[in-house]
């Protein structure tokens, strides 16, 4: 025989010929020949090579352990001394009833949505079992469960259990978005080939129509505006288009309004950025522009010439009727002429002004 001591927080299994005879708790024991004692630390995770169901038939052993059975639709949150320890998924687990205080919280994950009994601070620690979806402040989302539309998600964070159900969140930007339609080569009604650049700003007005009832709504909107531009330009001659470029905006808005509503979209504004002409037409337009500007310049020159002649006629009539004004005008001209003459020689016998008048009159002759 031999003496065996089992200290506190230990358990001993008496084994004879591979079978468990009895269970030893804290204390001193005499063990007969042909028997052995296997000691297990109850502060460590449970682990024995023996069949659990066999061990549980022993009443003493049953009092030393806690057996947790987790169903397929469940999780067990394990707390040790009221602190998070781990999460148990479907299966069977055994814990020693040692010094640590274990708490087991059973959670049903059959439903996609996480209940209010799970604290948000546990979400990060349970990330392996939780789906997370974030909707930004400028977004909205559509929630699909098992490929069926469930609800519209507003901005925020959403958490779902990872279970047999499929969960998908489709998001859309709800801000005003730009759309560029560049390099569109179009023929006018009189067969003039143009290249057009057009710009639009749109916004999602109905996320269900945009994401759930239509596929690739951005591409559909692009084609819709593209066709509307072509319809407008092809119905006008080149000259009519040049005179009515601003009318394209009203036409596009009215022409696309009904289809945009079906797409769940709204065009906020749009506008024609550029009309690029082929080289030959551009040269002709430049020639027309130069001719128009020359004609305008000639008209202005004639108008100024007429105004100048009329002014001279009015001045002549005033001078003819007023001798004093005539005299002042002569002195003004004499001053201007004398300012450009280097030197003048005068003889006595006549008045100075008369001599100057004679000199300038003779020079002019």
C-alpha positions as CSV (number, residue, x, y, z in Angstrom):
1,X,0.0,0.0,0.0
2,X,1.0,3.6,-0.4
3,X,0.0,6.9,1.0
4,X,-1.4,9.6,-1.3
5,X,-2.1,13.3,-0.3
6,X,-4.6,15.4,-2.2
7,X,-4.1,19.1,-1.5
8,X,-6.7,21.8,-1.8
9,X,-8.0,22.5,-5.3
10,X,-6.9,19.1,-6.5
11,X,-8.9,16.0,-7.4
12,X,-7.5,12.5,-7.6
13,X,-8.8,9.6,-9.7
14,X,-8.0,6.1,-8.5
15,X,-7.4,3.9,-11.5
16,X,-7.3,0.1,-11.6
17,X,-6.7,-1.7,-14.9
18,X,-7.7,1.4,-16.9
19,X,-11.0,1.9,-15.1
20,X,-11.9,4.6,-12.5
21,X,-12.7,3.1,-9.1
22,X,-13.2,6.2,-7.1
23,X,-12.6,10.0,-6.8
24,X,-10.4,11.5,-4.1
25,X,-10.9,15.1,-2.8
26,X,-8.7,17.0,-0.4
27,X,-7.1,14.7,2.3
28,X,-4.7,11.7,2.9
29,X,-5.5,8.3,1.5
30,X,-3.9,4.8,1.5
31,X,-4.0,3.2,-1.9
32,X,-3.8,-0.6,-2.3
33,X,-1.4,-2.5,-4.7
34,X,-2.3,-2.5,-8.4
35,X,-4.0,0.9,-8.2
36,X,-2.7,4.3,-9.2
37,X,-3.8,7.9,-8.5
38,X,-4.0,10.5,-11.2
39,X,-4.0,14.1,-9.8
40,X,-5.7,17.0,-11.6
41,X,-5.3,20.7,-10.8
42,X,-8.8,22.2,-10.7
43,X,-7.4,25.7,-11.4
44,X,-6.5,24.5,-14.9
45,X,-8.9,23.7,-17.8
46,X,-10.5,20.3,-17.5
47,X,-8.7,17.5,-19.4
48,X,-8.7,13.8,-18.8
49,X,-8.3,10.8,-21.1
50,X,-11.4,9.1,-19.8
51,X,-14.9,9.1,-21.2
52,X,-16.9,11.9,-19.6
53,X,-20.2,10.0,-19.5
54,X,-18.5,7.2,-17.5
55,X,-17.0,9.7,-15.1
56,X,-20.3,11.4,-14.6
57,X,-21.8,8.2,-13.3
58,X,-19.7,8.7,-10.2
59,X,-21.6,11.0,-7.8
60,X,-18.4,12.4,-6.3
61,X,-17.1,13.4,-9.7
62,X,-20.3,15.0,-10.7
63,X,-20.1,17.4,-7.7
64,X,-16.6,18.5,-8.8
65,X,-17.5,19.6,-12.4
66,X,-19.9,21.7,-14.3
67,X,-21.0,20.4,-17.7
68,X,-22.1,22.8,-20.4
69,X,-24.0,21.6,-23.5
70,X,-24.3,24.2,-26.2
71,X,-26.9,23.8,-29.0
72,X,-26.3,24.6,-32.6
73,X,-28.3,27.8,-32.3
74,X,-26.6,29.0,-29.1
75,X,-23.5,30.6,-27.8
76,X,-22.3,30.6,-24.2
77,X,-20.5,33.7,-22.8
78,X,-18.1,32.6,-20.1
79,X,-17.3,35.0,-17.3
80,X,-14.6,34.3,-14.7
81,X,-15.0,36.3,-11.6
82,X,-17.4,38.5,-13.5
83,X,-14.9,39.2,-16.2
84,X,-15.2,38.1,-19.8
85,X,-13.2,35.0,-20.5
86,X,-14.4,33.3,-23.7
87,X,-17.3,32.3,-25.9
88,X,-18.4,28.7,-26.4
89,X,-20.0,27.6,-29.6
90,X,-22.0,24.4,-30.2
91,X,-20.5,21.4,-28.3
92,X,-19.9,20.0,-24.8
93,X,-17.6,21.6,-22.3
94,X,-16.5,20.6,-18.8
95,X,-15.2,23.0,-16.1
96,X,-13.8,22.1,-12.7
97,X,-15.6,23.6,-9.7
98,X,-12.4,25.1,-8.4
99,X,-11.4,28.4,-6.8
100,X,-12.6,30.5,-9.8
101,X,-16.2,31.6,-10.0
102,X,-17.6,30.8,-13.4
103,X,-20.7,32.4,-14.8
104,X,-22.3,31.0,-18.0
105,X,-24.6,33.3,-20.1
106,X,-26.6,31.4,-22.7
107,X,-27.4,33.4,-25.9
108,X,-29.8,32.4,-28.6
109,X,-28.4,33.3,-32.0
110,X,-31.2,31.9,-34.0
111,X,-32.4,35.4,-34.7
112,X,-30.1,37.7,-36.9
113,X,-30.5,40.7,-34.6
114,X,-28.5,40.9,-31.3
115,X,-30.7,41.4,-28.3
116,X,-30.5,44.1,-25.7
117,X,-29.2,41.6,-23.1
118,X,-25.8,41.7,-24.8
119,X,-23.7,44.8,-23.7
120,X,-22.2,46.7,-26.6
121,X,-18.8,46.5,-24.9
122,X,-18.8,42.7,-25.6
123,X,-19.2,43.2,-29.3
124,X,-15.6,43.6,-30.0
125,X,-14.6,40.6,-27.9
126,X,-17.2,38.5,-29.7
127,X,-16.1,39.7,-33.2
128,X,-15.7,36.2,-34.5
129,X,-19.5,35.6,-34.0
130,X,-20.8,39.0,-35.0
131,X,-21.3,40.7,-38.3
132,X,-20.7,44.5,-38.2
133,X,-22.0,47.0,-40.8
134,X,-21.3,50.7,-40.7
135,X,-23.5,53.3,-42.5
136,X,-21.7,56.7,-42.8
137,X,-23.5,60.0,-42.1
138,X,-23.9,60.7,-45.8
139,X,-25.2,57.1,-46.6
140,X,-28.2,54.9,-46.3
141,X,-28.4,51.2,-46.6
142,X,-30.7,48.3,-47.5
143,X,-30.7,45.3,-45.3
144,X,-31.2,41.9,-47.0
145,X,-31.9,38.8,-44.9
146,X,-31.8,35.5,-46.8
147,X,-31.7,37.6,-50.0
148,X,-35.0,39.3,-49.2
149,X,-35.3,43.1,-48.5
150,X,-35.9,43.6,-44.8
151,X,-35.5,47.3,-44.0
152,X,-33.8,50.6,-44.8
153,X,-30.8,51.4,-42.5
154,X,-30.1,55.0,-41.5
155,X,-26.5,56.2,-40.6
156,X,-25.0,54.3,-37.7
157,X,-23.4,50.9,-36.7
158,X,-25.4,47.7,-36.9
159,X,-24.5,44.3,-35.4
160,X,-25.9,40.9,-36.4
161,X,-25.2,37.3,-35.3
162,X,-23.3,35.1,-37.6
163,X,-25.7,32.2,-38.1
164,X,-27.1,30.1,-40.9
165,X,-29.0,33.1,-42.3
166,X,-27.4,35.2,-44.9
167,X,-27.1,39.0,-44.2
168,X,-26.2,41.6,-46.7
169,X,-26.1,45.4,-46.5
170,X,-26.1,47.5,-49.7
171,X,-25.1,51.1,-49.2
172,X,-25.6,54.2,-51.3
173,X,-24.2,57.7,-51.2
174,X,-27.0,60.1,-50.5
175,X,-25.0,63.3,-51.3
176,X,-25.3,65.3,-54.6
177,X,-23.1,63.5,-57.1
178,X,-21.4,64.7,-60.3
179,X,-21.9,63.0,-63.7
180,X,-19.7,63.9,-66.6
181,X,-20.7,63.1,-70.2
182,X,-17.7,64.0,-72.4
183,X,-16.7,63.6,-76.0
184,X,-20.1,63.0,-77.5
185,X,-19.9,63.2,-81.3
186,X,-23.3,64.2,-82.7
187,X,-24.7,65.3,-86.1
188,X,-27.0,68.3,-86.2
189,X,-30.1,68.4,-88.5
190,X,-28.0,69.9,-91.3
191,X,-25.3,67.2,-90.9
192,X,-22.7,69.3,-89.0
193,X,-20.6,67.1,-86.8
194,X,-20.0,68.4,-83.3
195,X,-18.3,67.1,-80.1
196,X,-20.2,67.9,-76.9
197,X,-19.2,67.9,-73.3
198,X,-22.1,67.9,-70.8
199,X,-22.2,68.0,-67.0
200,X,-25.0,67.1,-64.5
201,X,-25.5,66.8,-60.8
202,X,-27.9,64.2,-59.4
203,X,-29.0,62.7,-56.1
204,X,-30.7,59.5,-54.9
205,X,-34.3,60.3,-53.9
206,X,-35.5,56.8,-53.3
207,X,-32.9,54.2,-52.3
208,X,-35.2,51.3,-52.6
209,X,-35.9,52.1,-56.3
210,X,-32.2,52.9,-57.0
211,X,-30.7,49.7,-55.4
212,X,-33.5,47.2,-55.3
213,X,-35.6,47.9,-58.4
214,X,-32.8,48.9,-60.8
215,X,-29.4,47.6,-61.7
216,X,-26.4,50.0,-62.1
217,X,-28.5,53.1,-61.8
218,X,-25.5,55.3,-62.5
219,X,-25.0,53.7,-66.0
220,X,-28.7,54.0,-66.7
221,X,-28.7,57.7,-65.9
222,X,-25.6,58.2,-68.1
223,X,-27.3,56.6,-71.1
224,X,-30.5,58.5,-70.4
225,X,-28.9,61.9,-70.4
226,X,-26.7,60.9,-73.4
227,X,-29.7,60.0,-75.5
228,X,-31.6,63.1,-74.5
229,X,-28.7,65.3,-75.6
230,X,-28.5,63.5,-78.9
231,X,-32.3,64.0,-79.5
232,X,-32.0,67.7,-78.8
233,X,-29.0,68.4,-81.0
234,X,-30.2,66.2,-83.9
235,X,-33.5,68.1,-84.1
236,X,-31.8,71.5,-84.7
237,X,-29.6,72.9,-87.5
238,X,-26.2,74.2,-86.5
239,X,-27.3,77.9,-86.5
240,X,-30.4,77.0,-84.4
241,X,-28.3,75.2,-81.9
242,X,-25.9,78.2,-81.6
243,X,-28.8,80.5,-80.9
244,X,-30.6,78.1,-78.5
245,X,-27.8,76.4,-76.5
246,X,-29.5,77.4,-73.2
247,X,-32.6,75.5,-74.2
248,X,-30.7,72.2,-73.9
249,X,-30.9,72.3,-70.1
250,X,-34.7,72.6,-70.0
251,X,-35.1,69.9,-72.6
252,X,-32.8,67.4,-70.8
253,X,-34.5,68.1,-67.5
254,X,-38.1,67.6,-68.8
255,X,-37.1,64.7,-71.1
256,X,-35.5,62.6,-68.3
257,X,-37.8,63.5,-65.4
258,X,-40.1,60.5,-65.6
259,X,-37.4,57.9,-66.1
260,X,-35.3,59.4,-63.3
261,X,-38.3,59.0,-61.0
262,X,-38.4,55.3,-61.8
263,X,-34.7,55.1,-61.1
264,X,-35.2,56.7,-57.8
265,X,-33.0,59.6,-58.8
266,X,-33.4,63.4,-59.2
267,X,-31.3,65.6,-61.5
268,X,-30.4,68.7,-59.4
269,X,-28.9,70.7,-62.3
270,X,-27.1,70.2,-65.6
271,X,-25.4,72.3,-68.2
272,X,-23.6,72.3,-71.5
273,X,-19.8,72.7,-70.9
274,X,-18.4,72.8,-74.4
275,X,-19.3,72.5,-78.1
276,X,-16.1,71.6,-80.1
277,X,-16.3,72.2,-83.8
278,X,-14.4,70.4,-86.6
279,X,-11.5,72.3,-88.1
280,X,-13.3,73.4,-91.3
281,X,-16.4,74.6,-89.5
282,X,-14.3,76.4,-86.9
283,X,-12.4,78.3,-89.7
284,X,-15.7,79.3,-91.4
285,X,-17.0,80.5,-88.0
286,X,-13.9,82.5,-87.5
287,X,-14.3,84.1,-90.9
288,X,-17.9,84.9,-90.2
289,X,-16.9,86.4,-86.9
290,X,-14.2,88.6,-88.4
291,X,-16.6,89.8,-91.1
292,X,-19.2,90.7,-88.5
293,X,-16.7,92.6,-86.4
294,X,-15.4,94.5,-89.5
295,X,-18.9,95.5,-90.4
296,X,-19.5,96.6,-86.9
297,X,-16.3,98.6,-86.9
298,X,-17.2,100.3,-90.2
299,X,-20.6,101.2,-88.8
300,X,-19.0,102.7,-85.7
301,X,-16.5,104.6,-87.9
302,X,-19.2,106.1,-90.1
303,X,-21.2,107.0,-87.1
304,X,-18.3,108.8,-85.5
305,X,-17.5,110.6,-88.8
306,X,-21.1,111.8,-89.2
307,X,-21.0,113.1,-85.6
308,X,-17.7,114.9,-86.2
309,X,-19.0,116.5,-89.4
310,X,-22.2,117.6,-87.6
311,X,-20.1,119.1,-84.8
312,X,-17.9,121.0,-87.3
313,X,-21.0,122.4,-89.1
314,X,-22.4,123.6,-85.8
315,X,-19.1,125.3,-84.9
316,X,-18.9,127.0,-88.3
317,X,-22.5,128.4,-87.8
318,X,-21.5,129.8,-84.4
319,X,-18.3,131.4,-85.8
320,X,-20.2,133.0,-88.7
321,X,-22.8,134.6,-86.4
322,X,-20.4,135.8,-83.7
323,X,-17.3,137.9,-84.6
324,X,-15.9,137.8,-81.1
325,X,-16.1,134.0,-81.0
326,X,-14.3,134.0,-84.4
327,X,-11.6,136.2,-83.0
328,X,-11.1,133.9,-80.0
329,X,-11.0,130.8,-82.2
330,X,-8.3,132.5,-84.3
331,X,-6.2,133.3,-81.2
332,X,-6.6,129.6,-80.1
333,X,-5.3,128.4,-83.5
334,X,-2.5,130.9,-83.5
335,X,-1.4,129.8,-80.0
336,X,-1.3,126.1,-81.2
337,X,0.6,127.0,-84.3
338,X,3.0,129.3,-82.6
339,X,3.8,126.6,-80.0
340,X,5.3,124.5,-82.9
341,X,7.4,127.4,-84.5
342,X,11.0,128.0,-83.4
343,X,11.2,131.7,-84.2
344,X,9.2,134.5,-85.9
345,X,10.5,137.9,-87.2
346,X,8.0,140.8,-87.3
347,X,8.3,144.5,-88.6
348,X,6.7,147.6,-87.1
349,X,3.7,149.4,-88.6
350,X,1.0,146.8,-88.0
351,X,-0.6,145.2,-85.0
352,X,1.0,142.1,-83.7
353,X,-2.0,139.8,-84.3
354,X,-2.5,141.1,-87.8
355,X,1.2,140.4,-88.7
356,X,1.0,136.9,-87.3
357,X,-2.2,136.3,-89.1
358,X,-0.6,137.5,-92.3
359,X,2.5,135.3,-91.7
360,X,0.4,132.1,-91.1
361,X,-2.0,132.9,-93.9
362,X,0.9,133.3,-96.3
363,X,2.6,130.1,-95.1
364,X,-0.6,128.2,-95.5
365,X,-0.9,129.4,-99.1
